[in-house]
Amino acid sequence: MKGAIIKNLGLAIVAFGLVAVSFGQARPQASGGALGQRMKPGEVRELKKVPTEVKFEKFNTASLFPQVNRSITARGVRPSNPSVAHRFTRDITKEEAMKRQAAGAERIVTGGTTLVNNLVSETRFPGIGFTGSTPPDTHMAVGPNHIVQVVNTSLAFFNKKTGALEFLQPMSRTGFLRRAGDFVFDPRVVFDPDSQQFVVVVLDVDFNTGQSFFHIAISDDANPNGNWDIAKIDNTVNLSGDLRWGDYPSVTTSQRSYSITFNHFSFGSGGGVLSTLWVIRKGDFEIFSGGTGSFFVSMAKKYTAGPEVPMMAALTFPFLLGGFIPIDPTVELVALRDDQDPPTLESTAVDIPVFVPHFGGSETAGFNIDTIGDRMMDVSRTGDNILFAFSANIGPDADGYTNINFDQDEDRQTKVRWGEIQLNNWPVQPNAPALTQSGEVASTLGDKTSFLMPAIVKNTEGSVMLVMTECGETFTPKIVATARRATDPAGQMGAPQTFGTSANFTIENADDLVSRWGDYAGIGIDPVVPDVIWGSHELFANAGLRWRTEIFSLRIKTSVVANRQVKSVTTIFGTNTGGDINSFAAVDGNQFAILAEDVPGRGNYAGWEAVFDTTGLKDGARLNLALSANLEGISGFVYALNHQTGQFDLINTLRLKTTTTTTTQLFPTSFWTKYRNPGNGDMTVRVVALNTVRRRGVAPAAFTLNTDFGQITINEL
């Protein structure tokens, strides 16, 4: 949530109870040369030490009662994003653009969403509901046992396994932030894989006094319940007398530091935006700061422990055709060498495919939602790879400018563009990073469907997932996700799958209404189960445009579908009169036959027990059996051994016929904790057929149970 027009809203939160720690810190001074100039590829820029003493305040979440506080602050705030003068200063002709494009033909093809659906839903539960602030700016981080979610302006802890809400408090003086001002906004949270701690960053600006701060809160361990260290730091920038406030943060961690970027806007009449980086060194908590010069730079979130160099990325467009189409667009990478003293920044640029920026809203249900599509929306790092995603206009952006209308965008419709950059160990080694794949999620139906507000991550198995919003002129926003596996064709994603829907409504005659949305989405890799990825995003709760959030976990299906034959088969009722284990291999008339035995007082029984190998199973299975009897009307029962209880569970019943009938039983992934041997992965199945005693003194007819086929197909669900 942004604050350019919030100065006179008169927000008030009642404070009580805690004496604040005094910081007595000087405001950092910065020159225009240090902050305003964009870094050039290969440039090294030294960060300056900030004369600020960071003093952390101890805070225990158990001190708050109740632990779950569902209060709503009726702010009704929908501020606009601060306006920025058009930053493209050089326009070129179509002829010059065509020459440049021909000379530097795109080396990476932009892929689409041609793959089959490949996401398996694991967990889903409601996140934080409407707090009174709009938009929610929902963000989240995943720990070993907990999810920490932040919104404007509350913080919550959820049990990861059950979805139970354990803690919910406003980020205010009466809640989680005892030194908060009256306007706290734009929260972010990450999980530090090196120290196993949660880190929360939230902004705090006073537009009456012209002061800008940020709070940083660090949990003492991987359990967010309990002790936190919290500091409030002045990040007001004095640019030659022009005081500037911090906005739209991004945060990451390393073994050595906490790094936060801000976009600084003027409290007064100063124009433009300054992107700054603030580095808090672990251990001594000294602060270093400097300007990146890029517009809306975003830190790459880190998900694996290790000594990686922190990275940030921004979109840059050196040239512009017709006011809409960037020529030679790049991702500007800035590396933070926090292993040096003082820390330094080093920059390089990577070419990416042409696209059309989007500066308006996306159409939905008769009105529009804000896309803030002029910036890099999300960046993450896994190993030597950087993943990025942003919103772009759905307008034409292919090679070759041959149409006079090519410089026109398509209003109110967006797509998501994403890409992957291999660092090649840059900047530790003097190797050039390279774009390895690029893709987009866009409507191919010729309708007004948009995709926007993405978050992206790559897990250690090489799978990539995007979480984003889908909306259209005839429907309200949805939460959707798409993914690709490491073995899939470069640039391709699966078809988007829906994991949350808004209330269904339409606002008539509201073409000019633009509702705030975002300003970002949450995503994170599960640190315990790396093929599980968590997401969080917003939805409309009702036609009054109140929002709600959802938290969910998905698994990218990387397993291979395979058939597993019977390992062993044993007769448990009756006598085997024909066939053997090989009879289960195919429906070919080669049958495993059992002549029923008489069980006094109960009837004739025939049955077998088979063990199936489920090695490699990850995504559920299907049990197929082809059964018959030589008499009509024989009752059949299928059982599976429950390894949690040691008993056989009845999983299916059927009426056998004299002709072979195939029966199918589905086993979702959730069943396998019960029916799969945790030691060797085997599954044990029993089939029992019977012809019961119907009248006293009259023996039922004997019969033969025939099994022509039996196998389990794994990883099919």
N, C-alpha and C positions, 0 to 999 in steps of 0.2 A: 504494500500500500504506500502510496506516495503522498508527500505533504506540501506541494507548492502552494496550495490554496487553503491551507488549514489554519492559518495564523489566528483567526478570530473565532474559532469554533467554541472556545470557552469550555473545553473538556475539564472535568474535575474528578479526581478519585480521592476518597478519604483515606488518610494515612494514620497508622497508629502503631505504637508498641516498640519500635526498634530505633536506637540511636544510630545514625549513619556514620560511616567512617569518612573522615575528611581526607581528600586526596591532595589538595594544594598543588595541582599540577599546572605547568605552564602550557599555553597553547602552542602547538607546533607552528613554525614559520616555514613557508615554502615560497620559492620564487617561481615566476611564470616559466622561466626556462627549464626549471626542474620538473614541473608538472605538465605543462601544456604541449611540449613537443613529443610527437609520436616517435617511438623507437624505430631505428632503421635496422634492417636485417644485418646481423653480425655485431650490432652495437652492444657494448657492455656498460651498464649504468650502476653506479654505486648508491646504495641506500644510505640515508642519513639517520643518525641516532636521534631519537626524539627525547627531549629533556623532561620525561614524565616518569614518575615513580608509580608503578602498578602495585596497588595494595588490594589484596583479595580479602573478602569478607566471608567468614564461615557461615554456612546456612544449612540447616537440617530440615528436610521436607516433612519429617514427623512433627515439627512444631506447628504445622497448620492444621486447623480443624474447621470443617470436615476435610478429609483428604480429597474428596471429590466435590468440588465447588462448581455448580452449573450456573452461576450467575451470569446475566447478560448486561453489558453496559450499552445503553441505548444511544449509541453515537450517531448512527445514520450517516456515516462519512463515506462519500464516494469521491475522493479527490482525483484530479487528473494527474497523469504522469507529467513531470515538468517538461515544458516544451523546450526543444533545442533547435537552434537555427540549422537549416539544411547544411549538412557537412560535406556535400560533394561540391567542390569548388571548380572542378574542371570538367566541362562538357565537351564531347567530341562528336563529329559527324558520323552518319551511318557508314559512309565509305571508309573512314578511318577505322571505325569499329570492325568492319568486315576484314580489313587488312590485318588488324591486330589479332582477330580471331583465327584467321587462316594461318598466320605465322605461329601461333601457339595453340594448335588444335588440342582439344581436351584429350588427355591421355586416360582418363578414368571415365567409364560409362556410368551414368546414373541409373541405378536399378529401381525396380518397383516392388510390388507386393504380389508376386506370382506364386509364391510357395503355399503349400497347404497349411492349414491351421496347425500350430505346433506348440501351443501353450496348454498346460494342464493346471486347472485351478486347485490350489491347496487349501487356503484359508481366506476368509473374508469376514470383516466385522465393521460396524460403524466407527468412524473416527470422531473428532471433536465436532460438535454441532455449532449452530450460529451463535456468535459471541457479541454481535452488535456492530462489528467492524466489517467493512467491505472494501476489497475482496479479502478472502481468508489468507492468501499467501501460504498455502499449506506446504509443509516440508516435514521430512521424517528421517530417522536414522534407526538402524537395526543393530541390536546387540545380541549376545548369546541367548538371552531369555526374555528380553523386553524390546518393545518398540517405543521410541520417544517421538511424539508428534508435536509440532508447533504450528500455530496459526496466529493471525491478528486477533486478539493478543493474549492467547492462552497457551499453556503447555500441559501435556498429558503423558502418562506412562501407561502402557498396555502390556498385559501378559501375552507373550508371543504365541503360546500354544493355545490358550483358551479365548483370547480376545478380551479378557476381563479388564475393565478400566480400574487401575489401582490408584491413580493420582491425576487430578485435574485442578489447575489453579490459574487465575489471571496473572499475567506478567505485569504486576502493579505493586505499589507500595504495601498493599494489604495482602499480597500474594507472594509470588516467587521472587520478585525483584524489589527489595526493600528500599532501593535508592532510585526507583523509576521516577521519571517525570510524568507529565500529563499526556504526552504523545509518544507512545512506544509502538514501533511498527517494524515490518519487514524482518520477521524472525527466520533464522536458519539453524539447522542442527546437523551434526555429523557424528559418526562413531570413529574414534581414533583407534585404528587396528594395532598400532604400536604400543600404546599405553593402556588399551582396553578401557577407555573412558568416553563418555558422551561430552560433546562440546556444543554449547548453545551460544549463538550470537544474535543480538537484537538491537535495533537502532532506537535512539531517544533524542528528539530534537525539540528545542524550545524556540518557536518562531517569534516570540515576543522579545526575548533577550538576545536572540542571535547566537545561541549555543547549540552545538552538535556533539552528541556522545554515542558510544556504543557500549553495551554490556557484553561481557564474556563470562559464561558460567561453565565450570568443568566439574563433572562428577568425580568422586574419589575412586570409583571402580566401575565395573561393567553393570552394576545394579544401580539404576537411577534413583531408587528410593534410598533416602538417607542423606549423606553429607555431600555438599557442593562447595566449591570455591568460586566466588562471584566478584568481579571487578567492574567498575564503571570508568570508562576512559574517554577523555575529551578528544574528539577527532575533528574539531573545527579547523578549517584551513584558512589561513590569512594569505590571500594572493594579492600582494601589493596593495593592501588596504581593503580588498574585496573579500569579506568573510563568506565562507562556503560551508554548506552542511552535507553530511554523508547520506547516501541513498543507495538502495538496491545492492545489498552486500552479497558476496559469495565467500565461502570459507573452505579451507582444507587444512590438513595436518601433515606433519612429517615427523621423523624421529627427533628433530631438533627444534621445531617451531610450530606455532599456530599462525596461519596467514589469512588475512581478510582483505578483500578489495571493496572499494566504494566508488560510486559516481558522485562527485561533488558539484552541487549547484549553488548559485549565488543566493544569499539572503536578500540582497538588494537588486540592483539593476544590471549587474554583471551578466554577460551572456555565456553561452557555451556550457560544456560539461568537462570536468577534469576527472580522470580515472586514477585513483590512488591505491597503493598497496601498503598495508600495515602488517608488520611481522613482529610477533611476540615470541621471543626466544624462550624455550623451555629451560628450566633451571634457574637462571637469574632474572627472567621476565623483563629483560631490556627490550625496548621497542625501537624498531627501525621503520622508516617510511620513505616513500618516493612515488613519483608519477610514472605510470605506464604510457600515458599519452593516447591510448586507444579508447575507443568509445565502447562502454559497457563490456569491459573485460570480465571473464568468468573464470574462477579458480576450478581446476580439475579435482573433483572429489577422489579421495584415495580409499581403496577398499581392502588392500592387502598390506601386511606388515613388511617393512624393508626400508632400505636407504634411498629410495627414489628421490630425485630432485623434484620439488613442487613445480607444477606447471599451471599456466593460465592461458586462455585463448580468447580472441576477439575476431569479429568479422571486419574486414577492411575492403574498401572499394576505391581504388585509385582513380578510375575514370568512370564517366557516366554517359549513357546514350539516351537522349530524349527526356531526361529527368527521371527515368524509371529503371533502366537496365544497367547494372554495374558491369563494367568491362574489366577483365583481369581480376576478379574477386579472389581474395586470399583469406586463409585463416592465419592470423598473426599469433605465433606462439611466443610466450615470454616465460623463460625459466628463472626460477628463484634459486640462486646458489646460496642457500642458507648454511652450507658447510664452510663458508668463508666468513671472515671477520674484517670489516663489516660485510653483510650480505650484499650480493650484486644481482642485477638483472641482466639477462642476455636474450636477444630477440632474433627470430627468424620468421619467414613467411612461407606458407605452402599454398600453391594454387589449388582452387576448387572449381567445380563446374559453375557456369553462369546461372544466376537466378534473379528473380524480381523481388525486391524488398516489399513488405506489406506494411503500410502505415495506418490502415483503418481497422474497422471491426470485421468480424465474421458473422454472416447472417445466421440467425437461429430463431425459429418459431415466431416470425413477424418482427423481430427486432435484431439487435447486434450485440456481440460481446467483444470486449477489447482484446486484441491479440498482442499488443506491444511488440510487434514483429520486426523491430528495427535493430535487434541485438542478438548476440549469441545467448540462447536460452539455457543450455545445460552442457557441461563438460565433465567427463570422468576419466580416470586413468586405471588401467589394469596392466601391470608389468611395463612393457615397452610401448604400449599402445594408448593413444588418446582417442576417445570417442566424443563426438560433438553433435548437437542437434539444435535446430532453430526453425521458426516459422517463416514461410515465404509466400508470396502471392502465387496463385495458380496460373497466372498469365504466362505467355509464351517465353521460353528461355532456352530454346534449342540452339545449336550451332548455325551460323549463317544468317545474317540479317538481310533477308531478301524482300521483306514485306514492309511497306511504308507504315503499316499499323503495328509493327513489331514492338514499337516503343510504348505501347499502351498496356496497362495492366487490366486485370479482371477485378472489378470492385467487389469487396466483401466476401471473397472466397480465398481460403488459404490451404496450404499443404505443409507438411513437415519435411524438411531436408535434413539428412544426417550423413555422417562420414566417419572414417577411421584413418588415423595417421599413425604410421610406425615411426618412432623417434630415432631408431638406429643408434641408440645410446647417446643421442645429443642431449645436453651440451657437454657431457663428460668426455665424449670423443668428438672430433671435428667432422662428424658425418651429418649429411643433410636429411632431415625428416622427410617422409614421402607419404602422399595420400595413397592408401591401399585399396579403398573402396568407398563408394558414395551411393546413396539411395534416397528415395523419397516415398512418403505415404501421401497419396493424393487420390481424389475421386476420379474414377475412370468412366463414370456413368453420364457425364455431361450435365449433371445436376448442380445444385448449389451446396453440396456437402463440403465441409471444411474440416481440416485437421490442424490442431494448433496446441501451443503450450506444452512442449514435449520435455521429458526427462529420459536420459539414456544411460545404459551401463553395459559392461561386458564382464562376464564371470570368468573364473579361472579355467573353465572348460572350453572357452572360446566362443560361447554363445552370447548374442547381443539382444537386448530387449529395450523397447521404447514404450513408455506410458504417456498418454496424451489425451486431449479432448477431441471428440468428434461432434459436430453440430451441423444443422442444415435448415433451410428455410421452412421446412415442414415439421421439424422436430426439435426438441430441447436437447441440451448437451448430454453426451454420454462419456463415461470413462472407457477408453479402449486401450488395448495393448497389442503389440506385434513383436515378433522375434525371429531370429535366424540362428542356425547352428553353424559351427565352425566349418562343417563340410558342405554347406550350401553354396550355390553360385554367388560370386562376389556382388554386393550391392542389393541382393534380393532379401526381402522380408516375407513373412507369412501374411495372409489376409488379416486385417485388424479384427480382433475379437472383443466383444463388449463385456465389461465386468462391473458396470454400474450405470443406472439410468436416472435422469432427473424426473421430477414431477411433470406430467404431460399437460401442457397448456400452450396457448397462443395469445400474443398481445397484438390486437388489431390496430392498424394505422399507426405503427410505431417505428417506421423506417429510420427515423432520426435518433431513436433511443439507443444508446450504447451503454451497456452494463459492464462494470468492471469485472474482470475475470483473472484468475491466476493468483499472484503474478508469476507463479512457478508451480511445478509439480514435485512430488517426492518420489525417490527411488532408492533402493539399496540392496546390496548382496547380503544374503544370510551368512554370517561368519561361521556358523556351525555346519550348515548344509549348503555348499557353494552353488549347487544347481538350482536352488530356490532363490527367487528375486522378489522383493517386496515393493509395493507401490502405494501411492496415496494421491488423491486428487479431489477436486470439488465437484458438486452437483447442485442444481437448484432444488430446494426442498419444497417450494410452493410458488404460486404465481406472483407472490409479493417479492420475488427475487431474493428471498432468504436462502442462504447456502447451507449445505451440509457436506461432510467429507466421508470418504470410504478408505479403509485400509485393507489391503489384500496381498496374498502371496501367490506366486505363479511359478511353475517349473517348466523350463524349456525342454521339450521332449527330444532327447538326444539318443534314445535307445533304438535298437534295431528289432523290427518285427521278426520273430522266428518261431518255428514249430518245435515243440518238445514232445518226444515219444515216451511211451511207458518204459520205466527202468526195470520194473518187476511187477508181476501179477500173481496173486495167490487166491485160491478158492477158499472161501470162508463158510459157505453153505452149499451142500450138494457135491456132485462128482464131476470132474472135468472129463468130458467124453469126446472132445475133439478140439484141435487148434492149440496154439501156444501164444507166447508173448508177441510173436511176429504177426499174429492175426490182427493185432491192433493197428498195424501200420497203414492200412488203406481200406477203403470201401470196395472190396473186390470179391466178396462171397467167401473168403477164407475166414471163418468165424471161430471165435473162442466160445465153446459150448459147455454149459453146465446143466446136468440133469438135477432137478430139484430133489431135495430130501424131505422126508416127512418129519415134522416137528409135532409130537403128540399134543393134541388139544389146540393146536394153533393153525396148522396147515402145512403146505409144501413151500419150502424156501430154497432159493438159489441166489448165490451172491459171490462177489469177488472184491478183493482189495488191491488197488494198483498204486504205485509210487511214480510220480512224474518229476522230472528234473526241471527246475525253473531257473537255472543259472542264467544271469544276465537280465533278469526281470527287473524293470523299474516302473513301467507304466501300465500296470494292470494286465489281465489275461482273459482268455476265453477258453472254457473247457468244452470240447466237442465229443459227443458219444453217439455211436450208431448202434441201436439196440433193437431186438425183436424177441418174440417168444413163439412157440409152435401152437399156442392157444390164444384166442382173443380175450382181452379183458384182464390180463395179468397186471397187478399193481407193481409199479417200480418206484424206488426211492434212491436218491443220490445224496451221499453224505461226504463231508470234508472234515478232516481231523483239525480241531482247534487246539493249537499248541499252547494257548494261554490257559485253557481249562483241562486239557488232556482228554476231552470228550469229542465224539463225532457230532457235528451239527448237521441237521437236515437242511439241504440247500435247494432241493428240487423234488417234485413228485411228477409221475407221468403214468399213463395207461399204455401198456405195451400192445403192439399189434403183431400180426403174423408177417407183415411186411416191414422191412427195416426202416426205422424212423430215426432221424438225427435230432438230438436234443442239445441245446446250447445253454451254458451257464456263464454269466459274466462275473468277473472278479475285479472290482475297482482297486486302485492302488491301496486304498485305505483298508482293504480286507487282508492284505498280506501280512500284517503284524499278527493276525490270528492263524491264517491257514498255511503259512510258509514256515518251514523249519528254520529257526534263526541260526542254526549251526551249519547245515549243509545245503539249505535252500530247497529241499524237497517238499513236495505237496502230496499228501496221501488222500485218496478218494475211495469210497466204497459205493458199490451199487448192489442193492438187495431187491429181488423180485419175489413176490409171494402170491399164493392162491389160498385164501383163508378158508377155515371151516365155516360153512354157512348153516348147516343143520347138525344137531347132535347125532352122533352115530353114523354120519355120512362123510366119508373121506373125500377131500377135494381131489380133482384130477391132477395127476403128475404133469409136469411141463418141463421144457428146456429153455433156459435163458441163453440167447445168442448175442455176442458182442462182435460186430464186424469192424469197428473202428474206435479208437480212443487216443486223443492227443490234446495238449494244451498249446494254444498260440499265445506267446507272451508279447508284451509291449504293444498291443493293438488298441488299447483304449486311450 
